[in-house]
Amino acid sequence: MSDLTIGLLGALLATNQPLAVSNLVEQQTGVSVAIANPNDPAEKELQQLMESDDAALAEVDQWIQTNNALMATGMGESKEALNQRIRVRLDTVRTNYASFLRRHPDSSRGYLAYGTYLDDIGDEEAGKVQFENASQIDPKNPAAWNNLANYYGENGPLTNAFADYARAIELDPSEPVYYQNLATTVYLFRKDAREFYGINEQQVFDKALALYRKAMQLDPDNFELATDYAESYYGIRPLRTNDALVSWTNALNTAHNDVEREGVFIHLARVKTIAMLFDEVRPQLDAVTNAFYADIKKQLERNLVERESAATNAMNSSANMTAISTNAPASAK
């Protein structure tokens, strides 16, 4: 593993990001593969290997966080020393996966697990090879196709991403993650989607939104999914105001805590400001009390004042023009 890879891993773990990740493994890999016989010795070994994989990543995470805290006090080990320790720890897991697959070369789940681990530590190219192995051994493994699509969605070609997500959905139409991943890819790469599907931009938006809705039907309590869908409306011009407001209201119903709920209030205030529903904005912002949102709340309050003033000026200007026109003397005949 290169220092760059370790550095990227360190940045990820040090910031303790939820990796679109606490859900990352689940959301990105799609854990809908049929579970093998738990009494099979090879399956038991693979389960232990995956547990050691998780343990290694957790241990590296702890090393980085501890060292960051020590560095802040002028102590801690150097970047080079920490990277070396991380490299040795992670390479042990790689060696164990390689050993398992030499002894079980027909294990599609083994290749999939190894590829996911390589992805987690930033070695995407090596991960792709393992996903290809998994898909070749078991072409009906939807997670392998989903993971290949994830790779192509980041690295191209996009045509492969669209096709492989569709393959995953065909193999397991009950997995919401596959619809969500395809929706996100269609939405983000609209030009490629237009060309691949032979549709215009508004139809691309419609396709992405329909895929999000299908995912939400399968996973109706997923707040992150609901917010992904609602945020999609920001990119559509002209703004589909009513649909956007409905989507954020639905997201509000899936919020789990006050922080998530207040985040939705922020978005509702933003959309209503854009839609010039000024009287409805202030109650929305008044409901936001968490300090986490203080800066964005102030910004939205400024935007509200500016837009209200601009709307008032426009109305006054229009009224003045009407009055001038009405009071102007008739033209001589």
C-alpha positions in Angstrom: 0.0 0.0 0.0 1.3 3.4 -0.9 1.7 6.3 1.5 -0.9 8.1 -0.5 -3.4 5.4 0.1 -2.6 5.3 3.8 -2.9 9.1 3.9 -6.3 9.0 2.3 -7.4 6.3 4.7 -6.0 8.4 7.6 -7.9 11.5 6.5 -11.1 9.5 6.3 -10.7 7.8 9.6 -9.4 10.8 11.4 -12.4 12.9 10.5 -14.6 10.0 11.6 -16.9 10.5 8.7 -19.9 8.3 8.5 -18.7 7.3 5.0 -22.0 7.6 3.4 -19.9 4.9 5.1 -21.2 3.8 8.4 -23.6 3.0 5.7 -20.9 2.8 3.1 -20.3 -0.9 3.2 -24.0 -1.5 3.2 -25.1 1.3 0.8 -22.2 0.8 -1.6 -21.9 -3.0 -1.6 -25.5 -4.0 -1.2 -25.6 -6.9 1.2 -28.3 -8.9 -0.5 -26.2 -11.9 -1.5 -27.7 -15.1 -0.2 -25.9 -16.3 2.9 -24.0 -19.5 2.5 -24.3 -22.4 4.8 -23.0 -21.1 8.2 -21.9 -24.6 9.1 -19.6 -24.9 6.0 -16.0 -24.7 7.2 -15.0 -22.4 4.4 -17.9 -20.1 5.3 -16.9 -20.1 9.0 -13.4 -19.2 8.0 -14.6 -16.4 5.7 -16.8 -15.0 8.5 -13.8 -14.9 10.9 -11.7 -13.3 8.2 -14.3 -10.5 7.7 -14.5 -10.0 11.4 -10.7 -9.6 11.5 -11.0 -7.2 8.6 -13.5 -5.0 10.6 -11.2 -5.3 13.7 -8.2 -4.1 11.7 -9.9 -1.1 10.3 -11.3 -0.2 13.8 -7.8 -0.6 15.3 -6.3 1.7 12.6 -9.0 4.2 13.2 -8.2 4.2 16.9 -4.5 4.6 16.2 -5.1 7.6 14.0 -7.4 9.3 16.4 -5.1 8.7 19.4 -2.1 10.0 17.5 -4.0 13.0 16.3 -4.9 13.8 19.9 -1.2 13.3 21.0 0.1 15.4 18.1 -2.1 18.3 19.3 -0.2 18.3 22.5 3.2 18.1 20.8 3.6 14.4 21.3 2.6 11.4 19.1 4.6 9.5 16.5 5.7 10.8 13.1 3.5 10.4 10.0 6.1 8.0 8.6 6.1 5.8 11.7 2.3 5.7 11.9 2.0 5.0 8.2 4.5 2.1 8.6 2.5 0.6 11.5 -0.8 1.0 9.5 0.8 -0.6 6.5 1.9 -3.7 8.4 -1.5 -4.0 10.1 -3.5 -3.7 6.9 -1.2 -5.9 4.8 -1.7 -8.7 7.3 -5.4 -8.7 6.4 -4.6 -8.7 2.7 -2.3 -11.7 3.2 -5.1 -13.5 5.0 -7.6 -12.9 2.2 -5.1 -14.0 -0.4 -4.4 -17.2 1.5 -8.1 -17.9 1.9 -8.7 -17.4 -1.9 -5.8 -19.6 -2.8 -7.5 -22.4 -0.9 -11.0 -21.5 -1.9 -10.7 -20.2 -5.5 -14.4 -20.7 -6.2 -15.6 -18.5 -3.4 -17.5 -15.6 -4.9 -18.3 -14.3 -1.5 -14.6 -14.4 -0.6 -13.6 -12.3 -3.6 -16.4 -9.9 -2.9 -15.3 -9.5 0.8 -11.7 -9.0 -0.3 -12.7 -6.4 -2.9 -14.8 -4.5 -0.3 -11.8 -4.5 2.1 -9.5 -3.2 -0.6 -12.1 -0.5 -1.4 -12.3 0.4 2.2 -8.5 1.0 2.4 -8.5 3.0 -0.8 -7.1 0.5 -3.3 -9.9 0.7 -5.7 -8.1 -0.8 -8.7 -7.3 -4.0 -6.8 -10.8 -4.0 -5.4 -12.2 -3.9 -8.9 -10.2 -7.0 -9.9 -11.7 -8.9 -7.0 -15.3 -7.8 -7.9 -14.6 -9.0 -11.4 -13.5 -12.4 -10.0 -16.7 -12.5 -7.9 -18.9 -11.7 -10.9 -17.2 -14.3 -13.1 -17.5 -17.1 -10.6 -21.1 -16.2 -9.7 -22.7 -14.1 -12.5 -25.9 -14.1 -10.4 -24.3 -12.3 -7.5 -25.9 -8.8 -7.6 -23.6 -7.3 -5.1 -20.6 -8.0 -7.3 -22.3 -6.1 -10.2 -23.2 -3.3 -7.9 -19.7 -2.9 -6.7 -18.3 -3.0 -10.2 -20.8 -0.3 -11.1 -19.6 1.8 -8.1 -16.1 1.5 -9.5 -17.1 2.6 -13.0 -19.2 5.4 -11.6 -16.1 6.9 -10.1 -13.6 5.9 -12.7 -15.5 5.4 -15.9 -16.7 4.4 -18.4 -20.1 5.5 -17.2 -21.8 3.2 -19.7 -20.5 0.3 -17.6 -21.9 1.8 -14.4 -25.4 2.2 -15.9 -25.3 -1.3 -17.3 -24.0 -3.0 -14.1 -26.4 -1.2 -11.8 -29.2 -2.4 -14.1 -27.8 -5.9 -13.9 -27.7 -5.8 -10.1 -31.3 -4.6 -10.0 -32.4 -7.3 -12.4 -30.8 -10.0 -10.2 -32.3 -8.5 -7.0 -35.1 -6.1 -7.5 -35.8 -5.9 -3.8 -32.6 -4.2 -2.8 -33.1 -0.5 -2.4 -29.4 0.3 -2.4 -29.1 -0.6 -6.1 -31.8 1.8 -7.1 -30.3 4.5 -5.0 -26.9 4.1 -6.5 -28.2 4.1 -10.0 -30.4 7.1 -9.2 -27.4 9.0 -7.9 -25.2 8.1 -10.9 -27.9 9.1 -13.4 -28.5 12.4 -11.6 -24.8 13.3 -11.3 -23.8 12.3 -14.8 -26.7 13.7 -16.7 -24.9 14.2 -20.0 -23.8 10.6 -20.1 -27.3 9.5 -19.0 -28.8 11.4 -21.8 -26.6 9.7 -24.3 -26.9 6.2 -22.8 -30.7 6.2 -22.5 -31.4 8.5 -25.5 -33.5 11.0 -23.5 -33.4 14.7 -22.7 -32.3 16.4 -19.5 -35.8 16.7 -18.0 -36.3 13.0 -18.7 -33.0 12.3 -17.0 -34.2 14.0 -13.9 -37.5 12.1 -14.1 -35.6 8.8 -14.4 -33.3 9.6 -11.4 -36.3 10.7 -9.3 -38.3 7.6 -10.2 -35.3 5.4 -9.1 -35.1 7.2 -5.8 -38.8 6.7 -5.3 -38.5 3.0 -5.9 -35.7 2.8 -3.4 -37.8 4.7 -0.8 -40.7 2.3 -1.4 -38.4 -0.5 -0.5 -36.8 1.4 2.4 -39.4 3.9 3.6 -37.7 4.7 6.9 -34.3 5.6 5.5 -33.7 9.3 6.4 -30.5 9.5 4.3 -32.3 8.2 1.3 -35.2 10.5 1.7 -32.9 13.5 2.0 -30.9 12.4 -1.1 -34.1 12.4 -3.0 -35.2 15.8 -1.7 -31.8 17.4 -2.4 -32.1 16.3 -6.0 -34.7 18.9 -6.7 -32.1 21.7 -6.2 -30.4 20.8 -9.4 -33.6 20.9 -11.5 -34.4 24.1 -13.4 -37.0 25.4 -13.2 -37.4 24.3 -9.6 -40.3 21.9 -9.1 -41.4 23.8 -6.0 -44.4 21.7 -4.9 -42.6 18.4 -5.5 -39.5 19.7 -3.6 -41.6 20.8 -0.6 -43.4 17.4 -0.5 -40.1 15.6 -0.6 -38.7 17.5 2.3 -42.0 17.1 4.3 -41.6 13.3 3.7 -38.0 13.5 4.8 -39.1 15.2 8.0 -41.4 12.2 8.7 -38.4 9.9 8.6 -36.1 12.0 10.8 -34.8 10.2 13.9 -33.8 13.1 16.1 -33.9 16.9 16.6 -30.7 17.4 14.6 -32.1 15.7 11.6 -35.5 17.4 12.0 -33.9 20.9 12.2 -31.8 20.1 9.2 -35.0 19.5 7.3 -36.5 22.8 8.6 -33.4 24.5 7.1 -34.1 23.0 3.7 -37.8 23.8 3.9 -37.0 27.4 4.7 -34.6 27.5 1.7 -37.1 26.1 -0.8 -39.9 28.4 0.5 -37.6 31.4 0.2 -36.9 30.6 -3.4 -40.6 30.1 -4.0 -41.3 33.5 -2.3 -43.5 31.9 0.4 -42.0 34.4 2.8 -44.7 34.2 5.5 -43.9 30.5 5.9 -40.2 30.8 6.1 -39.8 32.5 9.5 -41.7 29.9 11.5 -39.5 27.3 9.8 -36.3 29.1 10.9 -37.6 29.8 14.4 -37.9 26.0 14.9 -34.1 25.8 14.3 -32.4 26.2 17.7 -29.3 23.8 17.4 -26.0 25.7 17.4 -24.8 23.4 14.6 -27.1 25.3 12.2 -26.5 28.8 13.5 -24.4 30.0 10.6 -26.7 28.6 7.8 -29.7 29.9 9.7 -28.2 33.5 9.8 -27.5 33.2 6.1 -31.0 32.1 5.3 -32.4 35.0 7.4 -30.3 37.4 5.4 -31.5 35.9 2.2 -35.1 36.1 3.3 -34.7 39.9 4.1 -33.0 40.5 0.7 -35.6 38.6 -1.2 -38.5 40.2 0.6 -37.0 43.6 -0.1 -36.5 42.8 -3.7 -40.0 41.5 -4.1 -41.4 44.6 -2.4 -39.4 46.9 -4.6 -40.5 45.0 -7.7 -44.1 45.3 -6.7 -43.8 49.0 -6.0 -42.0 49.6 -9.3 -44.7 47.7 -11.1 -47.4 49.7 -9.3 -45.7 53.0 -10.1 -45.5 52.1 -13.8 -49.1 51.2 -13.8 -50.0 54.5 -12.2 -47.9 56.5 -14.6 -49.5 54.7 -17.5 -53.0 55.2 -16.1 -52.5 59.0 -15.5 -50.6 59.8 -18.7 -52.5 62.2 -21.0 -54.1 60.7 -24.1 -52.0 61.0 -27.2 -53.1 63.7 -29.6 -55.0 62.5 -32.6 
